[in-house]
């Protein structure tokens, strides 16, 4: 990382904003009524591949833009995991988390503004919530926790391998592309039970927007589940980075 700490905070803000804008924006295009990605209320006619592509690109593009400045965390679980392992200073964890959450909120506000007519036309509450935050589709918080924990552990383990793997030392953008593909694959393969979130800021920030703003047809924000996509990714990130350190070092 080469930027000043102020520049790093700004990079985390704008990077997380782009992540949520492209990721949750893809969900909105797929789920909301009469968008170009969906002409039937409550049905994701745009397909899960549309959503996976949005999140994959939403991580890859900020990585190319801001990776050399802030390390492109965009995720409180990554920041905390790196601090636990000793490769990120604890003194800067709180500012990183604050700017990540603010970026997620700003990105979701832009989605709400852009898709406002389609929110008004979509009467299926769960489809509306799905454009903001995740949920436990099996009505099992345990299943949601395990899914988010394992998914984030795999994500962090894979990202560590991509960025520290011998083939990518001289071309970091290849690793950035790999991480984008990894995110897309995670959404496709592990997205069935919960979404997934794999990122506390990506879920909690937009969930706050859902709860506080007069979103049409929004229904419940399901705060009883909201702790899962915050705690489980943090636990998973710590596990994933520790496993990588044990076997391959840092």
C-alpha positions as CSV (number, residue, x, y, z in Angstrom):
1,X,0.0,0.0,0.0
2,X,1.4,3.4,-1.0
3,X,-1.2,6.0,-0.2
4,X,-1.5,8.2,2.9
5,X,-3.9,6.9,5.5
6,X,-6.4,9.6,4.4
7,X,-6.1,8.3,0.8
8,X,-6.5,4.7,2.0
9,X,-9.7,5.6,3.9
10,X,-11.1,7.3,0.8
11,X,-10.2,4.3,-1.3
12,X,-12.1,2.0,1.1
13,X,-15.1,4.3,0.9
14,X,-15.2,4.5,-2.9
15,X,-14.2,0.9,-3.4
16,X,-17.0,-0.4,-1.1
17,X,-19.5,2.0,-2.7
18,X,-18.6,0.5,-6.1
19,X,-18.9,-3.0,-4.8
20,X,-22.4,-2.4,-3.4
21,X,-23.5,-0.4,-6.4
22,X,-22.5,-3.1,-8.9
23,X,-23.4,-6.1,-6.7
24,X,-26.7,-5.1,-5.2
25,X,-27.4,-3.2,-8.4
26,X,-27.3,-6.5,-10.2
27,X,-29.7,-8.0,-7.7
28,X,-32.0,-5.1,-8.2
29,X,-31.9,-5.5,-12.0
30,X,-32.6,-9.2,-11.5
31,X,-35.3,-9.1,-8.8
32,X,-37.3,-5.8,-9.3
33,X,-40.3,-5.6,-11.6
34,X,-40.0,-4.3,-15.1
35,X,-36.3,-3.8,-15.2
36,X,-34.3,-4.8,-18.2
37,X,-33.2,-7.9,-16.3
38,X,-36.7,-8.9,-15.0
39,X,-40.1,-8.4,-16.5
40,X,-42.0,-10.5,-13.9
41,X,-42.3,-9.5,-10.2
42,X,-40.5,-11.6,-7.7
43,X,-38.7,-13.8,-10.3
44,X,-35.0,-13.4,-11.0
45,X,-35.3,-13.6,-14.8
46,X,-31.9,-12.1,-15.2
47,X,-30.5,-15.2,-13.6
48,X,-28.1,-15.9,-10.8
49,X,-25.2,-15.5,-13.3
50,X,-26.2,-11.8,-13.6
51,X,-25.9,-11.4,-9.9
52,X,-22.7,-13.3,-9.7
53,X,-21.2,-11.2,-12.4
54,X,-22.2,-8.0,-10.7
55,X,-20.5,-9.0,-7.4
56,X,-17.4,-10.4,-9.2
57,X,-16.9,-7.2,-11.2
58,X,-17.8,-5.1,-8.1
59,X,-14.8,-6.6,-6.3
60,X,-12.4,-6.8,-9.3
61,X,-12.7,-3.3,-10.6
62,X,-12.1,-1.5,-7.3
63,X,-9.2,-3.8,-6.7
64,X,-7.6,-2.6,-10.0
65,X,-8.4,1.0,-9.0
66,X,-7.5,1.1,-5.4
67,X,-5.6,-2.0,-4.5
68,X,-2.2,-0.3,-4.5
69,X,-3.6,2.5,-2.3
70,X,-5.5,0.8,0.5
71,X,-5.0,-2.9,-0.1
72,X,-8.6,-3.1,-1.4
73,X,-10.2,-4.7,1.7
74,X,-13.7,-3.3,1.1
75,X,-14.8,-5.8,3.8
76,X,-14.6,-5.5,7.6
77,X,-14.0,-9.2,7.9
78,X,-10.8,-8.9,5.8
79,X,-9.6,-5.9,7.8
80,X,-10.2,-7.6,11.2
81,X,-8.7,-10.9,9.9
82,X,-5.5,-9.2,8.8
83,X,-5.3,-7.3,12.1
84,X,-5.7,-10.6,14.1
85,X,-2.9,-12.2,12.1
86,X,-0.7,-9.2,12.6
87,X,-0.4,-7.9,9.0
88,X,-2.6,-4.8,9.4
89,X,-2.3,-2.3,12.3
90,X,-5.1,-2.3,14.9
91,X,-4.9,1.5,15.1
92,X,-6.4,1.8,11.7
93,X,-9.1,-1.0,11.9
94,X,-11.9,1.3,13.2
95,X,-11.4,4.0,10.5
96,X,-11.3,1.3,7.8
97,X,-14.5,-0.2,9.1
98,X,-16.2,3.2,9.4
99,X,-15.4,4.2,5.8
100,X,-16.3,0.7,4.5
101,X,-19.8,1.0,6.1
102,X,-20.3,4.5,4.9
103,X,-19.3,3.4,1.3
104,X,-21.8,0.6,1.5
105,X,-24.6,2.9,2.7
106,X,-23.8,5.5,-0.1
107,X,-23.8,2.8,-2.7
108,X,-27.1,1.4,-1.6
109,X,-28.6,4.9,-1.5
110,X,-27.6,5.3,-5.2
111,X,-29.3,2.0,-6.0
112,X,-32.5,3.1,-4.2
113,X,-32.5,6.4,-6.2
114,X,-31.9,4.8,-9.6
115,X,-34.4,1.9,-9.1
116,X,-37.1,3.9,-7.3
117,X,-39.8,3.4,-9.9
118,X,-39.1,-0.3,-9.9
119,X,-39.3,-0.5,-6.1
120,X,-42.7,1.1,-6.3
121,X,-43.9,-1.5,-8.8
122,X,-42.5,-4.5,-6.9
123,X,-44.9,-5.8,-4.3
124,X,-43.0,-8.9,-3.3
125,X,-41.3,-7.8,0.0
126,X,-38.6,-10.5,0.0
127,X,-37.5,-9.5,-3.5
128,X,-37.2,-5.9,-2.3
129,X,-35.2,-6.9,0.8
130,X,-33.0,-9.1,-1.4
131,X,-31.7,-6.0,-3.2
132,X,-30.5,-4.7,0.2
133,X,-29.4,-7.5,2.4
134,X,-29.3,-11.3,2.8
135,X,-31.6,-13.7,4.7
136,X,-31.7,-17.3,5.8
137,X,-33.8,-18.9,3.1
138,X,-34.1,-22.2,5.1
139,X,-35.3,-20.2,8.1
140,X,-32.2,-21.5,10.0
141,X,-29.8,-19.0,11.5
142,X,-27.4,-21.9,12.2
143,X,-27.4,-22.8,8.5
144,X,-26.9,-19.2,7.6
145,X,-24.0,-18.9,10.1
146,X,-22.3,-22.0,8.8
147,X,-22.8,-20.9,5.2
148,X,-21.4,-17.4,5.8
149,X,-18.5,-18.6,7.9
150,X,-17.4,-21.4,5.5
151,X,-17.9,-19.2,2.5
152,X,-15.8,-16.3,3.9
153,X,-13.1,-18.7,5.1
154,X,-12.8,-20.1,1.5
155,X,-12.9,-16.6,0.1
156,X,-10.1,-15.3,2.3
157,X,-8.0,-18.4,1.9
158,X,-8.4,-18.2,-1.9
159,X,-7.6,-14.4,-2.0
160,X,-4.5,-14.9,0.1
161,X,-3.3,-17.6,-2.3
162,X,-4.0,-15.4,-5.4
163,X,-2.3,-12.4,-4.1
164,X,0.7,-14.2,-2.5
165,X,0.9,-17.0,-5.1
166,X,4.3,-17.2,-6.9
167,X,2.7,-16.7,-10.4
168,X,1.2,-13.3,-9.6
169,X,4.1,-11.5,-7.9
170,X,4.9,-9.5,-11.1
171,X,1.3,-8.9,-12.2
172,X,-1.1,-8.1,-9.5
173,X,-3.9,-7.4,-11.9
174,X,-4.0,-11.0,-12.8
175,X,-4.6,-11.7,-9.1
176,X,-7.3,-9.1,-9.1
177,X,-9.1,-10.8,-12.0
178,X,-8.8,-14.1,-10.1
179,X,-10.4,-12.6,-7.0
180,X,-13.3,-11.3,-9.1
181,X,-13.8,-14.7,-10.5
182,X,-13.5,-16.2,-7.1
183,X,-16.3,-13.9,-5.8
184,X,-18.5,-14.8,-8.8
185,X,-17.9,-18.5,-8.2
186,X,-18.7,-18.2,-4.5
187,X,-22.0,-16.4,-5.3
188,X,-22.9,-19.1,-7.9
189,X,-21.9,-22.1,-5.8
190,X,-22.6,-21.0,-2.2
191,X,-25.2,-18.4,-2.7
192,X,-28.3,-20.6,-2.4
193,X,-28.8,-20.7,1.4
194,X,-28.1,-17.0,2.2
195,X,-27.2,-14.8,-0.8
196,X,-24.4,-14.9,0.3
197,X,-22.9,-11.7,1.9
198,X,-19.3,-12.7,2.9
199,X,-19.0,-9.1,4.0
200,X,-20.5,-7.4,7.1
201,X,-20.5,-3.9,5.4
202,X,-22.2,-5.2,2.3
203,X,-25.1,-6.5,4.4
204,X,-25.4,-4.2,7.5
205,X,-25.0,-0.9,5.6
206,X,-27.7,-1.6,3.1
207,X,-30.0,-3.2,5.8
208,X,-29.8,0.1,7.7
209,X,-30.9,1.9,4.5
210,X,-33.8,-0.5,4.1
211,X,-34.9,0.1,7.7
212,X,-34.5,3.9,7.8
213,X,-35.6,5.0,4.4
214,X,-39.2,5.0,3.1
215,X,-38.6,2.1,0.7
216,X,-41.8,1.2,-1.2
217,X,-43.2,-2.3,-0.4
218,X,-40.2,-3.0,1.9
219,X,-41.7,-5.2,4.6
220,X,-39.5,-6.3,7.4
221,X,-35.7,-5.7,7.6
222,X,-35.3,-9.0,9.5
223,X,-33.1,-7.6,12.3
224,X,-33.4,-10.9,14.1
225,X,-31.0,-12.4,11.4
226,X,-28.8,-9.3,10.9
227,X,-26.1,-10.5,13.4
228,X,-25.3,-13.6,11.2
229,X,-23.9,-11.8,8.2
230,X,-21.8,-9.6,10.5
231,X,-20.4,-12.2,12.9
232,X,-20.1,-15.2,10.7
233,X,-17.9,-13.6,8.0
234,X,-15.5,-12.2,10.7
235,X,-15.1,-15.6,12.2
236,X,-14.7,-17.2,8.7
237,X,-12.1,-14.6,7.7
238,X,-10.0,-15.3,10.8
239,X,-10.2,-19.0,10.2
240,X,-9.3,-18.7,6.5
241,X,-6.3,-16.5,7.0
242,X,-5.0,-18.6,9.9
243,X,-5.3,-21.8,7.8
244,X,-3.3,-20.1,5.0
245,X,-0.7,-19.0,7.5
246,X,-0.3,-22.4,9.1
247,X,0.3,-24.2,5.8
248,X,1.9,-21.6,3.6
249,X,3.2,-18.8,5.8
250,X,2.7,-15.1,5.1
